[in-house]
Each structure stands twice: as C-alpha cells, then as structure tokens.
C-alpha cells in the first residue's frame, strides 16, 4: 500500500514518524514537500520536493505511482493545495484525509483583532501600535510595505524578499518556540503589537501567551476556506488509525 503525505508541517512529519516507528507490512510512504524552505526538516520515508502542476498533475502522479491513500497535511494557509488535493483525489479515486491542526481560540485576557487577509491586518496596525512583531512568514510582506511610520521585527525561517517594510529587522528562527524565549523577544525589541496567522498548533503558540501576559494587542489573520466534505483528523494519531484501518481492509493484510 502506497501512502502519499502532502507535508512540510509538524503534523506531516509526526505522521511519517509514527508510520516509520511501527511499519505496516508492504507499506510505502512518500512525503511531498513544496520546496519553499531552503533547508527543510526531512521526515522519514521517501521524499519528493516540488509542485505537481495543479490538481490534474497531482491526479496523474497518484495514478502513475499507484497511490492508495492521500493525506493532505499541508499548512492551514496552503488553501490552494487543499483544493487541488480534493479534486485530484476524486479524479484518481484515491481516499483522502485532511490532517488539519485545530485553530487557536482566544481566552480571558487576550486582546485579539481578527483580519481576513494580510492586507486587512496591515490596515489595523496604525491604530494598535508602532513596534510590530510580524510572525506571518517571509511571503506576503508587501502588504505591510507602505507602513513607513511603523517598525517591524519579521521572524521567518529563510530571509524575506522585497517588497517588504522599509523599517524592518529580520529574525531568522524556526519553531518550536518557548514561552521564556517569546517573552524575551517582546521585551528586548519593545514590541507593542503582534501579528500572526491562525496557524494553530503548539509549536508557535507561546507567543500568544507572552502577548497576553504583556497586555499586547494581537492581530490574527483568519484561515482560508477549505474544501467541503473531506474527512478530517486533528492530530497524527487520528491519521495513523485511518491508515491502519485501510491497510487492514486490503486482501494481503487479511490473508
């Protein structure tokens, strides 16, 4: 049985590690990475890097490589890829599971301001602060390029490219992040407003608690729409159960 994991996330790597730790007879796992990070953390199993050429290209790849199960474990903000996965799985007749980490939810003490896009987030900033901790990644910085009165600390795995804010310092780092570390970032750079995507998960959540403790406003960019009718799992343990159930139903597994 061949499983293709559309990955590049903590959840995708976690699923690949679970499958490698307790391998099922005859199971082949291919991890697909988009290739947007220069030095990604490679999961166990086969790895391919790069796009497929849209939904049709992915469907052809599924057929050509005899894929039996498809797991969409892409980033919550990789909305286009999720729609491609849904269309490709339907076209190729391959069962699909979306492994999507739950989004964050505000708790008592949070001062959240929701935005539907990076452009909306940028429009909110002048009324909220002057020193911005921007944690939305290295792409999309053009939305903030015109805010010349504000100063930005931009955290990303790889260096961002122009256009970007004129007054900017870059912090190259990769999660998971600690609460103490996030507190120090806010203190050392005198941050007075945080911008984040609702990526969910524990790896980058400490910044939200640090902002809450400091009484800082947080601009949260909402997740894009995802395909309807796709089976979902919230963590790798749920996903591996789905794979095992499918494996058990195959003739070679039951004898």
Protein Blocks (a to p, Z undefined) as FASTA:
>chain_A
ZZdddehifklmmmmmmmmmmccehiacddddehlafbacddedjddeddehijklmmmm
mmmnopabdcdfbdfklmmlmmmmmmmmmmnopacdddddddddddehiacdddfbfklm
mmmmmmnombdcdfebjehklmmmmmmmbccddddfbdcdddddfbdcdddddddddfkl
mmmmmmmnopabdcdddeepjklmmmmmmmmmnopacdddddddddehiacdfbfklmmm
mmmmmmmmpmklnZZ
